[in-house]
């Protein structure tokens, strides 16, 4: 109750000062007199005066009544008006606002083929809980900010895993732990591009990578992809190239050995850096693992990895392997961005990696997603047969279904019809550069890692019905 009275006293005195009733230098009534006037306790008025003194509205000296501070009053401090000049956003903000807004996710009652979703049932709940408990019990004497590059325990464990799983030779000092691969791409954009610098990007390609580089002021140079990955026969001069060589996103091709060497030779001549996004490198179904570019030229490539496709996209845990000369720049940029990635999650992940639980989990979900892939491919063959051509099924967690004989301008109508029937469908066209030609046929990305076998079959059956009705 007394707190409410004090707030009203403070508001009343401020209003009188702004209205000019009290002028700079005017003395306010004593706390006793003001308490009598308001019917409040002297303690309450003293507290109100104290707050006004702390905010700079009043000044005081021993033995004297509080006075209005100089620089206040109606003439000196006009209140803001709605007609105040608008604030100007930076060029970075303007570039952000010029980017297309992402589509709003909507629930799908039958099946949602959105790429990037994982099945919640696949998350290693017990192993993660045990790792979190162990990490929580290892309390230090002080709670303090950590190393911006990430905990030494996690970077050391990750170094060993990358050697075993991907053949990458690096030191823990070359590893930077980030809040998901997207933060890693943003750091690359800020540290490697100046406004106006060209960057090479696959066409079609990962939209949020393109947005990160464009927001930093880079100018996209889209390069087509085919069955052997990025076309490297006519690469332009650029500051960096963003590629997904082990599983091109979204079309699924693997960058051939000849093109890998051509790309690295181009980077050496141009002094360019290659951003290698190995976003789902753990998933190989019918082919052997492809060695990363980083293993061929550690000083030319920045390797981007994530745990979003193996553990959960909600954890926001990713990493970069950067060339040694760039380590300090990335560390300082990470420090300015958010100090460091949350420590408890880092420690839990380090436990999973060091104990072998993470690799056991990867083997388990690789089998499960291989089974889901087989169900999806069989359902597409049974329900749609020659009406679709499937691309990119050898690796990763999605396929691309090209609809034979259906024009690309029908994609939006098919998406709407599928949504009305309870199926989430996502077209390929938005991933192409808007200034470049797009394929004539309609195509859709079908992610399957978040669906069980029954949902996959029902979703494809509904999709076949939609196609029959609208094509």
C-alpha positions as CSV (number, residue, x, y, z in Angstrom):
1,X,0.0,0.0,0.0
2,X,2.7,2.5,1.0
3,X,4.7,1.6,-2.1
4,X,1.7,2.7,-4.2
5,X,1.4,6.0,-2.3
6,X,5.1,6.6,-2.9
7,X,4.7,6.0,-6.6
8,X,1.8,8.5,-6.8
9,X,3.9,11.1,-4.9
10,X,6.8,10.6,-7.3
11,X,4.5,10.9,-10.4
12,X,2.8,14.0,-9.0
13,X,6.1,15.9,-8.3
14,X,7.5,15.0,-11.7
15,X,4.3,16.3,-13.4
16,X,4.5,19.5,-11.5
17,X,8.1,20.0,-12.4
18,X,7.4,19.3,-16.1
19,X,4.4,21.6,-16.0
20,X,6.5,24.4,-14.5
21,X,4.7,24.6,-11.2
22,X,8.1,23.9,-9.6
23,X,11.0,25.7,-11.3
24,X,14.7,24.8,-11.1
25,X,16.0,25.9,-7.7
26,X,12.6,25.9,-6.0
27,X,12.4,24.3,-2.6
28,X,9.9,21.5,-2.0
29,X,7.9,21.3,1.2
30,X,9.5,19.5,4.0
31,X,8.9,15.7,4.3
32,X,6.7,16.4,7.4
33,X,4.6,19.0,5.7
34,X,4.2,16.9,2.5
35,X,3.2,13.9,4.6
36,X,0.5,15.9,6.3
37,X,-0.8,17.2,3.0
38,X,-1.0,13.7,1.4
39,X,-2.1,11.9,4.5
40,X,0.9,9.6,4.2
41,X,3.6,8.6,6.6
42,X,6.8,10.7,6.7
43,X,8.7,7.5,5.9
44,X,6.8,7.1,2.6
45,X,7.5,10.8,1.6
46,X,11.2,10.4,2.5
47,X,11.4,7.4,0.3
48,X,9.7,9.2,-2.6
49,X,12.1,12.2,-2.2
50,X,15.0,9.7,-2.1
51,X,13.9,8.2,-5.4
52,X,13.5,11.6,-7.1
53,X,17.0,12.6,-5.8
54,X,18.4,9.3,-7.3
55,X,16.8,10.0,-10.7
56,X,18.2,13.6,-10.7
57,X,14.9,15.5,-10.3
58,X,15.9,16.9,-6.9
59,X,19.1,17.9,-5.1
60,X,19.7,18.1,-1.4
61,X,22.2,19.1,1.1
62,X,22.4,18.5,4.9
63,X,20.0,20.5,6.9
64,X,18.1,22.0,3.9
65,X,15.0,21.1,2.1
66,X,15.1,19.3,-1.3
67,X,15.2,21.6,-4.3
68,X,14.4,21.1,-8.0
69,X,17.5,20.3,-10.0
70,X,18.8,22.8,-12.5
71,X,18.1,22.0,-16.2
72,X,14.5,20.9,-15.4
73,X,11.2,22.7,-15.7
74,X,8.6,23.3,-18.5
75,X,10.9,25.4,-20.7
76,X,14.1,23.4,-20.2
77,X,12.6,19.9,-20.6
78,X,9.8,19.9,-23.2
79,X,8.0,16.5,-23.2
80,X,8.4,14.4,-26.3
81,X,5.7,14.8,-28.9
82,X,4.3,12.4,-31.5
83,X,5.7,14.6,-34.2
84,X,9.3,13.8,-33.2
85,X,11.7,13.0,-36.1
86,X,11.8,9.3,-36.9
87,X,14.9,7.3,-35.9
88,X,17.1,6.1,-38.8
89,X,18.0,2.5,-39.1
90,X,21.5,1.5,-40.1
91,X,22.3,0.2,-43.6
92,X,22.6,-3.3,-42.1
93,X,19.1,-3.0,-40.8
94,X,17.8,-1.8,-44.1
95,X,19.4,-4.8,-45.9
96,X,17.8,-7.1,-43.3
97,X,14.3,-5.5,-44.0
98,X,14.8,-5.9,-47.7
99,X,15.2,-9.7,-47.4
100,X,12.0,-11.8,-47.9
101,X,10.2,-12.9,-44.8
102,X,10.2,-16.6,-43.9
103,X,6.9,-18.5,-44.3
104,X,4.9,-18.9,-41.1
105,X,4.9,-22.5,-40.0
106,X,1.4,-24.0,-39.8
107,X,0.4,-27.3,-38.2
108,X,-0.3,-30.2,-40.6
109,X,-2.8,-32.8,-39.3
110,X,-1.7,-35.7,-41.6
111,X,2.0,-35.2,-42.3
112,X,4.4,-32.2,-42.4
113,X,7.3,-32.8,-44.8
114,X,9.2,-29.7,-43.6
115,X,12.9,-30.2,-43.8
116,X,15.0,-29.8,-40.7
117,X,12.5,-31.3,-38.2
118,X,13.5,-34.3,-36.2
119,X,11.4,-36.8,-34.4
120,X,11.2,-36.0,-30.7
121,X,11.2,-39.8,-30.0
122,X,14.7,-40.0,-31.4
123,X,16.2,-37.6,-28.9
124,X,18.5,-39.5,-26.4
125,X,16.6,-38.4,-23.3
126,X,18.3,-40.6,-20.7
127,X,21.8,-40.1,-22.0
128,X,21.3,-36.3,-22.2
129,X,19.8,-36.3,-18.7
130,X,22.8,-38.2,-17.3
131,X,25.2,-35.9,-19.0
132,X,23.4,-32.8,-17.7
133,X,23.4,-34.2,-14.2
134,X,27.2,-34.9,-14.3
135,X,27.8,-31.4,-15.8
136,X,25.6,-29.7,-13.1
137,X,27.4,-31.5,-10.2
138,X,30.8,-30.3,-11.4
139,X,30.3,-26.9,-9.9
140,X,33.2,-24.5,-9.7
141,X,33.8,-22.0,-6.9
142,X,32.7,-19.2,-9.1
143,X,30.2,-18.7,-11.8
144,X,31.9,-16.7,-14.5
145,X,31.9,-16.1,-18.2
146,X,33.6,-18.8,-20.2
147,X,35.9,-18.9,-23.2
148,X,34.2,-17.3,-26.2
149,X,35.5,-20.1,-28.4
150,X,33.8,-22.7,-26.2
151,X,34.8,-25.0,-23.3
152,X,38.1,-26.7,-23.7
153,X,36.5,-30.0,-22.8
154,X,34.0,-29.8,-25.6
155,X,36.5,-28.6,-28.2
156,X,38.9,-31.4,-27.2
157,X,36.1,-34.0,-27.4
158,X,34.9,-32.6,-30.7
159,X,38.4,-32.6,-32.2
160,X,38.6,-36.4,-31.5
161,X,35.1,-37.0,-33.0
162,X,35.8,-35.0,-36.1
163,X,39.0,-37.1,-36.7
164,X,37.1,-40.4,-36.2
165,X,33.9,-39.4,-38.1
166,X,35.1,-37.0,-40.9
167,X,38.9,-37.4,-41.1
168,X,39.4,-33.8,-40.1
169,X,42.8,-33.0,-38.5
170,X,42.6,-29.9,-36.3
171,X,43.6,-28.6,-32.9
172,X,41.1,-27.6,-30.2
173,X,42.2,-24.0,-30.7
174,X,40.8,-24.1,-34.2
175,X,37.3,-25.1,-33.0
176,X,34.7,-22.4,-32.3
177,X,31.5,-23.4,-30.6
178,X,28.5,-21.4,-31.8
179,X,24.8,-21.2,-31.2
180,X,23.8,-23.3,-34.2
181,X,25.5,-23.3,-37.6
182,X,23.5,-20.1,-38.5
183,X,25.5,-18.1,-36.0
184,X,28.6,-19.6,-37.5
185,X,27.5,-18.4,-41.0
186,X,26.8,-14.9,-39.6
187,X,30.2,-14.7,-38.0
188,X,31.8,-15.8,-41.4
189,X,29.8,-13.1,-43.2
190,X,30.8,-10.3,-40.8
191,X,34.5,-11.3,-40.7
192,X,35.1,-12.1,-44.3
193,X,32.9,-9.7,-46.3
194,X,32.9,-5.9,-46.7
195,X,29.9,-4.1,-48.2
196,X,30.0,-4.6,-52.0
197,X,32.2,-7.7,-51.9
198,X,31.0,-10.5,-54.2
199,X,30.4,-14.0,-52.8
200,X,29.8,-17.3,-54.7
201,X,26.8,-19.3,-53.6
202,X,25.1,-22.4,-55.1
203,X,21.9,-21.9,-57.1
204,X,19.7,-23.3,-55.7
205,X,21.0,-23.1,-52.2
206,X,20.5,-22.5,-48.5
207,X,18.4,-19.4,-48.2
208,X,19.6,-18.3,-44.7
209,X,23.2,-18.6,-45.7
210,X,22.5,-16.2,-48.6
211,X,20.6,-13.9,-46.3
212,X,23.5,-13.8,-43.8
213,X,26.0,-12.8,-46.5
214,X,23.7,-10.3,-48.1
215,X,22.9,-8.7,-44.8
216,X,26.6,-8.2,-44.2
217,X,26.7,-6.2,-47.5
218,X,27.9,-9.0,-49.8
219,X,26.7,-9.3,-53.4
220,X,25.6,-12.8,-54.4
221,X,27.0,-14.4,-57.5
222,X,24.8,-17.5,-58.0
223,X,26.5,-20.5,-59.6
224,X,24.4,-23.3,-61.0
225,X,24.6,-26.9,-59.7
226,X,24.1,-30.1,-61.5
227,X,24.6,-33.8,-60.8
228,X,28.2,-33.3,-59.8
229,X,27.5,-30.3,-57.5
230,X,28.6,-26.7,-58.0
231,X,29.7,-25.8,-61.5
232,X,33.3,-24.8,-61.2
233,X,34.2,-24.2,-64.9
234,X,33.7,-20.4,-64.7
235,X,34.0,-19.2,-61.2
236,X,34.3,-15.4,-60.8
237,X,36.5,-13.3,-58.6
238,X,35.0,-13.3,-55.1
239,X,35.9,-13.0,-51.4
240,X,34.3,-16.3,-50.4
241,X,32.4,-19.3,-51.7
242,X,29.6,-20.9,-49.7
243,X,29.2,-24.6,-50.6
244,X,27.5,-27.8,-49.4
245,X,29.8,-30.3,-51.1
246,X,29.0,-33.5,-49.3
247,X,25.2,-33.1,-49.9
248,X,24.2,-30.1,-51.9
249,X,21.3,-28.3,-50.4
250,X,18.6,-28.9,-51.6
251,X,19.2,-31.0,-54.7
252,X,21.4,-33.6,-53.0
253,X,24.3,-34.0,-55.4
254,X,27.9,-34.6,-54.2
255,X,30.7,-32.3,-55.4
256,X,32.9,-34.5,-57.6
257,X,36.6,-35.0,-56.9
258,X,37.6,-33.0,-60.0
259,X,35.4,-30.1,-59.1
260,X,36.7,-30.2,-55.5
261,X,40.2,-29.7,-56.7
262,X,39.1,-27.0,-59.2
263,X,37.3,-25.1,-56.4
264,X,40.3,-25.3,-54.1
265,X,42.7,-24.1,-56.9
266,X,40.3,-21.2,-57.6
267,X,40.3,-20.2,-53.9
268,X,44.1,-20.3,-53.9
269,X,44.4,-18.0,-56.9
270,X,41.7,-15.6,-55.8
271,X,42.7,-15.5,-52.1
272,X,39.1,-16.5,-51.3
273,X,37.8,-18.5,-48.4
274,X,35.6,-21.5,-48.8
275,X,32.7,-21.9,-46.3
276,X,32.0,-25.7,-46.2
277,X,28.6,-26.4,-44.7
278,X,28.5,-30.1,-43.7
279,X,25.0,-29.7,-42.3
280,X,24.0,-33.4,-42.4
281,X,27.3,-35.2,-42.8
282,X,26.4,-38.0,-40.5
283,X,23.8,-39.4,-42.9
284,X,25.0,-41.6,-45.7
285,X,22.6,-44.3,-47.0
286,X,24.0,-45.8,-50.1
287,X,27.4,-44.2,-50.5
288,X,30.6,-44.0,-48.4
289,X,31.3,-40.8,-46.4
290,X,32.7,-38.0,-48.6
291,X,36.0,-36.4,-47.2
292,X,35.4,-32.8,-46.4
293,X,37.2,-30.1,-48.4
294,X,38.8,-29.1,-45.2
295,X,40.9,-32.3,-45.2
296,X,42.3,-31.3,-48.6
297,X,43.1,-27.7,-47.8
298,X,42.8,-26.8,-44.1
299,X,44.0,-23.2,-44.7
300,X,41.4,-22.4,-47.4
301,X,38.2,-23.9,-45.9
302,X,36.1,-23.1,-42.9
303,X,34.2,-26.2,-41.9
304,X,30.7,-25.6,-40.5
305,X,29.0,-28.4,-38.5
306,X,25.9,-28.7,-36.4
307,X,24.2,-30.9,-33.9
308,X,20.8,-29.8,-35.1
309,X,20.4,-32.8,-37.4
310,X,21.6,-35.4,-34.9
311,X,20.4,-34.2,-31.5
312,X,17.9,-31.3,-31.8
313,X,17.6,-28.0,-33.6
314,X,16.3,-26.6,-30.3
315,X,19.7,-27.0,-28.6
316,X,21.4,-24.4,-30.8
317,X,24.7,-26.1,-30.8
318,X,27.1,-25.9,-33.7
319,X,30.8,-25.4,-34.4
320,X,33.3,-24.0,-36.8
321,X,36.8,-25.4,-37.7
322,X,38.7,-22.3,-38.8
323,X,42.2,-21.9,-40.2
324,X,44.7,-21.0,-37.5
325,X,45.4,-17.4,-38.6
326,X,41.7,-16.6,-38.3
327,X,41.2,-18.1,-34.8
328,X,41.6,-14.9,-32.8
329,X,39.3,-12.9,-35.1
330,X,36.5,-15.5,-34.7
331,X,37.1,-15.7,-30.9
332,X,36.8,-11.9,-30.5
333,X,33.7,-11.8,-32.8
334,X,32.0,-14.5,-30.8
335,X,32.9,-12.6,-27.5
336,X,31.1,-9.5,-28.8
337,X,28.1,-11.4,-30.1
338,X,27.1,-13.2,-27.0
339,X,30.2,-13.9,-24.8
340,X,29.9,-17.6,-25.3
341,X,27.5,-20.5,-26.0
342,X,25.6,-21.7,-22.8
343,X,28.1,-23.6,-20.7
344,X,25.9,-26.3,-19.2
345,X,24.8,-27.5,-22.7
346,X,28.5,-27.5,-23.8
347,X,29.5,-29.6,-20.8
348,X,26.7,-32.1,-21.3
349,X,27.6,-32.5,-25.0
350,X,31.3,-32.9,-24.1
351,X,30.1,-35.8,-21.8
352,X,28.2,-37.4,-24.6
353,X,31.2,-37.2,-26.9
354,X,33.8,-38.4,-24.4
355,X,31.7,-41.3,-23.2
356,X,30.9,-42.6,-26.7
357,X,27.1,-42.1,-26.1
358,X,26.9,-39.5,-28.9
359,X,28.3,-41.9,-31.5
360,X,26.1,-44.7,-30.4
361,X,23.1,-42.3,-30.7
362,X,24.3,-41.3,-34.3
363,X,24.4,-45.0,-35.3
364,X,20.9,-45.5,-33.9
365,X,19.3,-42.5,-35.6
366,X,21.1,-43.3,-38.9
367,X,19.4,-46.7,-39.0
368,X,16.0,-45.2,-38.1
369,X,16.3,-42.5,-40.8
370,X,17.5,-45.0,-43.3
371,X,14.3,-47.0,-42.6
372,X,12.2,-43.8,-42.9
373,X,13.9,-43.0,-46.2
374,X,13.0,-46.5,-47.5
375,X,9.4,-46.1,-46.5
376,X,9.2,-42.7,-48.2
377,X,10.8,-43.9,-51.4
378,X,8.5,-46.9,-51.6
379,X,5.4,-44.9,-50.9
380,X,6.4,-42.4,-53.7
381,X,6.9,-45.3,-56.1
382,X,3.6,-47.0,-55.1
383,X,1.5,-43.8,-55.1
384,X,3.0,-41.6,-57.8
385,X,5.3,-43.9,-59.8
386,X,6.5,-42.2,-63.0
387,X,4.7,-39.0,-62.2
388,X,7.7,-38.0,-60.0
389,X,11.5,-38.0,-60.4
390,X,13.4,-38.3,-57.1
391,X,16.7,-36.5,-56.6
392,X,19.2,-36.5,-53.7
393,X,18.1,-39.7,-51.9
394,X,21.6,-41.1,-51.3
395,X,22.4,-38.8,-48.4
396,X,20.9,-36.5,-45.8
397,X,17.4,-36.3,-44.4
398,X,15.3,-35.1,-47.4
399,X,14.7,-35.9,-51.0
400,X,13.5,-33.6,-53.8
401,X,10.5,-34.7,-55.8
402,X,10.2,-33.2,-59.3
403,X,6.6,-33.4,-60.6
404,X,6.9,-34.5,-64.2
405,X,4.7,-32.6,-66.6
406,X,3.6,-30.0,-64.0
407,X,4.9,-26.4,-64.5
408,X,6.7,-24.6,-61.7
409,X,4.1,-21.9,-61.6
410,X,1.7,-24.6,-60.2
411,X,3.7,-25.0,-57.0
412,X,1.8,-22.4,-55.0
413,X,-1.5,-23.9,-55.8
414,X,-0.3,-27.4,-55.0
415,X,1.1,-26.2,-51.6
416,X,-2.3,-24.6,-50.8
417,X,-4.3,-27.7,-51.8
418,X,-1.9,-30.0,-49.8
419,X,-2.2,-27.8,-46.8
420,X,-6.0,-27.9,-47.0
421,X,-5.8,-31.7,-47.1
422,X,-3.5,-31.8,-44.0
423,X,-0.1,-32.1,-45.6
424,X,2.8,-29.6,-45.3
425,X,4.5,-29.3,-48.6
426,X,7.5,-27.0,-49.4
427,X,8.5,-26.0,-52.9
428,X,12.1,-25.8,-54.3
429,X,11.6,-22.6,-56.3
430,X,12.2,-20.1,-53.4
431,X,15.7,-21.5,-53.0
432,X,16.7,-20.4,-56.5
433,X,18.2,-16.9,-57.1
434,X,15.3,-14.7,-58.2
435,X,17.4,-13.1,-60.9
436,X,18.3,-16.5,-62.5
437,X,16.2,-18.9,-64.6
438,X,14.4,-21.6,-62.6
439,X,13.4,-25.2,-63.6
440,X,10.3,-25.5,-65.7
441,X,8.9,-28.4,-63.6
442,X,7.4,-28.1,-60.1
443,X,9.5,-29.5,-57.4
444,X,9.2,-30.1,-53.6
445,X,11.5,-30.8,-50.7
446,X,10.3,-33.8,-48.7
447,X,11.9,-34.0,-45.3
448,X,11.3,-37.3,-43.5
449,X,13.3,-37.3,-40.3
450,X,10.4,-35.9,-38.2
451,X,7.8,-38.5,-39.3
452,X,7.1,-42.1,-38.5
453,X,6.3,-44.8,-41.1
454,X,2.5,-44.4,-40.9
455,X,2.7,-40.6,-41.3
456,X,5.0,-41.0,-44.3
457,X,2.6,-43.4,-46.0
458,X,-0.5,-41.3,-45.2
459,X,1.2,-38.1,-46.3
460,X,2.3,-39.5,-49.7
461,X,-1.2,-41.0,-50.2
462,X,-2.8,-37.6,-49.6
463,X,-0.2,-36.0,-51.9
464,X,-1.1,-38.4,-54.6
465,X,-4.8,-37.5,-54.2
466,X,-4.0,-33.8,-54.4
467,X,-1.9,-34.3,-57.5
468,X,-4.7,-36.3,-59.2
469,X,-7.2,-33.5,-58.5
470,X,-5.1,-30.5,-59.3
471,X,-2.7,-31.6,-62.1
